[in-house]
């Protein structure tokens, strides 16, 4: 989906200079807020932002000041992954 946001040109230019890509910044803000509210998962954050790894996703969330929603299912998945690596 593509969303259009109307911002006066002079303000958009100033924000682009301050933040780099304004469209990326808006996307990151929406994604971080959606995660904070429990609307999307950690994996979906990484997918939307095309982050290469879970660690990058966690770093992004930390940078945005969002605490991880780490539940029992994710813990179990991490434990299974750890067991696989130990078995190798």
C-alpha positions as CSV (number, residue, x, y, z in Angstrom):
1,X,0.0,0.0,0.0
2,X,1.2,3.5,-0.7
3,X,0.1,6.4,1.4
4,X,0.4,10.1,0.6
5,X,1.0,12.7,3.3
6,X,0.6,16.4,2.6
7,X,3.3,18.6,4.1
8,X,4.1,22.1,3.0
9,X,7.2,22.0,0.8
10,X,9.3,24.3,2.9
11,X,8.7,22.2,6.0
12,X,9.3,18.9,4.2
13,X,12.6,20.2,2.8
14,X,13.7,21.3,6.3
15,X,12.8,17.9,7.7
16,X,14.5,16.1,4.9
17,X,17.7,18.0,5.6
18,X,17.4,17.3,9.4
19,X,16.4,13.6,9.1
20,X,17.5,12.4,5.7
21,X,14.6,10.6,4.0
22,X,11.4,12.0,5.3
23,X,9.4,9.1,3.9
24,X,11.6,6.6,5.6
25,X,11.4,8.4,8.9
26,X,7.6,8.5,8.7
27,X,7.5,4.8,7.8
28,X,9.8,4.0,10.8
29,X,7.7,6.0,13.1
30,X,4.5,4.3,12.1
31,X,6.1,0.8,12.3
32,X,7.5,1.5,15.8
33,X,4.2,2.8,17.0
34,X,2.3,-0.2,15.5
35,X,4.8,-2.6,17.3
36,X,4.5,-0.6,20.6
37,X,0.7,-1.0,20.4
38,X,0.9,-4.8,19.7
39,X,-0.5,-4.5,16.2
40,X,2.5,-6.1,14.5
41,X,5.2,-8.6,15.5
42,X,9.0,-8.2,15.6
43,X,9.2,-10.3,12.4
44,X,6.8,-7.9,10.7
45,X,8.8,-4.9,11.8
46,X,11.9,-6.4,10.1
47,X,9.9,-7.4,7.0
48,X,8.3,-3.9,6.5
49,X,11.6,-2.1,7.0
50,X,13.6,-4.8,5.1
51,X,16.0,-5.2,8.0
52,X,18.5,-8.1,7.4
53,X,18.3,-9.7,10.8
54,X,16.5,-10.0,14.0
55,X,19.3,-8.2,15.8
56,X,18.9,-5.3,13.4
57,X,15.2,-5.2,14.2
58,X,15.9,-5.2,17.9
59,X,18.5,-2.4,17.4
60,X,15.9,-0.4,15.4
61,X,13.3,-0.8,18.2
62,X,15.8,0.2,20.8
63,X,16.8,3.3,18.8
64,X,13.1,4.2,18.6
65,X,12.6,3.8,22.4
66,X,10.3,0.8,22.1
67,X,10.6,-2.1,24.5
68,X,10.5,-5.6,23.0
69,X,7.3,-7.6,23.3
70,X,9.0,-10.8,24.2
71,X,6.5,-13.6,25.0
72,X,6.7,-17.2,25.9
73,X,6.3,-18.3,22.3
74,X,9.3,-16.3,21.3
75,X,11.3,-17.6,24.2
76,X,10.5,-21.2,23.2
77,X,11.5,-20.4,19.6
78,X,14.8,-19.0,20.8
79,X,15.5,-22.0,23.0
80,X,14.9,-24.4,20.1
81,X,17.3,-22.4,18.0
82,X,19.9,-22.5,20.7
83,X,19.5,-26.3,21.0
84,X,20.0,-26.6,17.2
85,X,23.2,-24.6,17.4
86,X,24.5,-26.5,20.4
87,X,23.9,-29.8,18.6
88,X,26.1,-28.8,15.6
